[in-house]
Amino acid sequence: MQGTVGFIGAGNMAQALIRGIISAGLLQPQQIMVSNRSQDKLQALTADSGIRAAGNNPEVVRQADLLVLAVKPQVADAVMQEIGPLCRPEQVLISIVTGLSLQRLAELTSARQSAVRVMPNTPALCGAGMSAVTPNAATSPQQLSDVLELFGACGAAEVVPESLMDVVTGVSGSSPAYVFMFIEAMADAAVRSGMPRAQAYRFCAQAVLGAASMVLETGKHPGQLKDQVCSPGGTTIEAVASLERSGFRSSVLEAVDACIRKAKTLQA
Ligand SMILES: NC(=O)c1ccc[n+]([C@@H]2O[C@H](COP(=O)([O-])OP(=O)(O)OC[C@H]3O[C@@H](n4cnc5c(N)ncnc54)[C@H](OP(=O)(O)O)[C@@H]3O)[C@@H](O)[C@H]2O)c1
């Protein structure tokens, strides 16, 4: 890919994306420029990855062909007030900020500004991310294709209507956290029964990775895949019955609903 990709904010999500993009070989480190509020974090990232550090946000806006806004929702409006007037219509403004609407981005730039809302997730770090992408009307097919290529380099990227962005936050943006909890809990049980902890994490994480791959690669219903593991009178159905008794499915459903509700309260 040609050109410069700029990041405003060098936090967890920006770092996962930057490392994913570089590992995929889509961009050379020198094609990536980043600004951040605290200079320590920025220096550590640039020293480690070879990307370019900017002294301030406007410097990134001036140099970037694709500009990624990667700050927390609470500060996004203030940052956009600072950089919005500097954005150029031919430059793609990508916001990964939860709840920040395309309408608000247009108000803070101009109706002619190409703007794309993206909801990525941290597995982008190892090339297994999932990103939802919504372009505004000012975005050309080529600009959309560039954004899909950028986020696709870190895993999968798919266009969704903006009305589904909060749902995406619930099922892929935030869900790595729930899966980490699941892995940690399974590993605790393994440790309790005598397995060394590091080995327990390997077994649990590989099982989650394998199960997810089966859903994606076979196209079978998850319930059918679950049934195939459950022999009559066997061990797995005992675990499944225990999960049902403790409300596993409804806990997950409630958690995702809570995440979606919270995302809606962040709407701007
Ligand atoms: N983390 C995820 O899994 C995830 C997934 C999908 C979407 N998102 C979205 O991605 C965005 C970033 O999330 P995050 O988890 O990466 O947050 P984070 O780790 O807190 O990173 C935000 C970064 O923005 C910097 N910052 C704050 N004010 C700034 C300013 N005025 N100018 C330049 N940089 C500034 C912060 O600098 P300091 O070092 O000074 O704090 C921090 O490094 C959020 O809007 C979130 O909704 C996150």
The ligand as an SDF file (V2000), in Angstrom:
LIG
                    3D

 48 52  0  0  0  0  0  0  0  0999 V2000
   -9.3840   -1.4260   23.2090 N   0  0  0  0  0  0  0  0  0  0  0  0
  -10.2260   -2.0810   22.4200 C   0  0  0  0  0  0  0  0  0  0  0  0
  -10.3320   -3.3010   22.4480 O   0  0  0  0  0  0  0  0  0  0  0  0
  -11.0890   -1.2970   21.4220 C   0  0  0  0  0  0  0  0  0  0  0  0
  -11.8410   -1.9950   20.4660 C   0  0  0  0  0  0  0  0  0  0  0  0
  -12.5890   -1.2670   19.5420 C   0  0  0  0  0  0  0  0  0  0  0  0
  -12.6070    0.1120   19.5860 C   0  0  0  0  0  0  0  0  0  0  0  0
  -11.9060    0.7750   20.5480 N   0  0  0  0  0  0  0  0  0  0  0  0
  -11.9530    2.2280   20.5720 C   0  0  0  0  0  0  0  0  0  0  0  0
  -10.6480    2.6890   20.3160 O   0  0  0  0  0  0  0  0  0  0  0  0
  -10.4510    3.9310   21.0060 C   0  0  0  0  0  0  0  0  0  0  0  0
   -9.1380    3.8450   21.7740 C   0  0  0  0  0  0  0  0  0  0  0  0
   -9.2690    2.8190   22.7460 O   0  0  0  0  0  0  0  0  0  0  0  0
   -8.0090    2.2580   23.5170 P   0  0  0  0  0  0  0  0  0  0  0  0
   -8.4520    1.0530   24.2460 O   0  0  0  0  0  0  0  0  0  0  0  0
   -6.8500    2.1560   22.5800 O   0  0  0  0  0  0  0  0  0  0  0  0
   -7.7650    3.4530   24.5470 O   0  0  0  0  0  0  0  0  0  0  0  0
   -6.3970    3.8860   25.2590 P   0  0  0  0  0  0  0  0  0  0  0  0
   -5.5150    2.7080   25.4400 O   0  0  0  0  0  0  0  0  0  0  0  0
   -6.7630    4.7020   26.4390 O   0  0  0  0  0  0  0  0  0  0  0  0
   -5.7240    4.8280   24.1500 O   0  0  0  0  0  0  0  0  0  0  0  0
   -6.1380    6.1390   23.8880 C   0  0  0  0  0  0  0  0  0  0  0  0
   -4.8930    6.9580   23.6190 C   0  0  0  0  0  0  0  0  0  0  0  0
   -5.2960    8.2720   23.2470 O   0  0  0  0  0  0  0  0  0  0  0  0
   -4.3200    9.1740   23.7720 C   0  0  0  0  0  0  0  0  0  0  0  0
   -4.8690   10.5170   23.8600 N   0  0  0  0  0  0  0  0  0  0  0  0
   -5.7330   11.0450   24.7670 C   0  0  0  0  0  0  0  0  0  0  0  0
   -5.9680   12.3430   24.5060 N   0  0  0  0  0  0  0  0  0  0  0  0
   -5.2420   12.6460   23.4030 C   0  0  0  0  0  0  0  0  0  0  0  0
   -5.0680   13.8300   22.6420 C   0  0  0  0  0  0  0  0  0  0  0  0
   -5.6800   14.9660   22.9540 N   0  0  0  0  0  0  0  0  0  0  0  0
   -4.2480   13.7680   21.5610 N   0  0  0  0  0  0  0  0  0  0  0  0
   -3.5940   12.6220   21.2270 C   0  0  0  0  0  0  0  0  0  0  0  0
   -3.7320   11.4660   21.9130 N   0  0  0  0  0  0  0  0  0  0  0  0
   -4.5430   11.4840   22.9750 C   0  0  0  0  0  0  0  0  0  0  0  0
   -4.0120    8.5990   25.1310 C   0  0  0  0  0  0  0  0  0  0  0  0
   -2.7800    9.1140   25.5890 O   0  0  0  0  0  0  0  0  0  0  0  0
   -2.2170    8.8830   27.0970 P   0  0  0  0  0  0  0  0  0  0  0  0
   -1.1000    7.9220   26.9260 O   0  0  0  0  0  0  0  0  0  0  0  0
   -1.7680   10.2330   27.5490 O   0  0  0  0  0  0  0  0  0  0  0  0
   -3.3450    8.3650   27.9280 O   0  0  0  0  0  0  0  0  0  0  0  0
   -3.9860    7.0950   24.8400 C   0  0  0  0  0  0  0  0  0  0  0  0
   -2.7000    6.6240   24.5170 O   0  0  0  0  0  0  0  0  0  0  0  0
  -11.6530    4.1730   21.9130 C   0  0  0  0  0  0  0  0  0  0  0  0
  -12.4740    5.1720   21.3850 O   0  0  0  0  0  0  0  0  0  0  0  0
  -12.3650    2.8350   21.9200 C   0  0  0  0  0  0  0  0  0  0  0  0
  -13.7660    3.0130   21.9940 O   0  0  0  0  0  0  0  0  0  0  0  0
  -11.1260    0.1000   21.4550 C   0  0  0  0  0  0  0  0  0  0  0  0
  1  2  1  0
  2  3  2  0
  2  4  1  0
  4  5  1  0
  4 48  2  0
  5  6  2  0
  6  7  1  0
  7  8  2  0
  8  9  1  0
  8 48  1  0
  9 10  1  0
  9 46  1  0
 10 11  1  0
 11 12  1  0
 11 44  1  0
 12 13  1  0
 13 14  1  0
 14 15  2  0
 14 16  1  0
 14 17  1  0
 17 18  1  0
 18 19  2  0
 18 20  1  0
 18 21  1  0
 21 22  1  0
 22 23  1  0
 23 24  1  0
 23 42  1  0
 24 25  1  0
 25 26  1  0
 25 36  1  0
 26 27  1  0
 26 35  1  0
 27 28  2  0
 28 29  1  0
 29 30  1  0
 29 35  2  0
 30 31  1  0
 30 32  2  0
 32 33  1  0
 33 34  2  0
 34 35  1  0
 36 37  1  0
 36 42  1  0
 37 38  1  0
 38 39  2  0
 38 40  1  0
 38 41  1  0
 42 43  1  0
 44 45  1  0
 44 46  1  0
 46 47  1  0
M  CHG  2   8   1  16  -1
M  END
$$$$
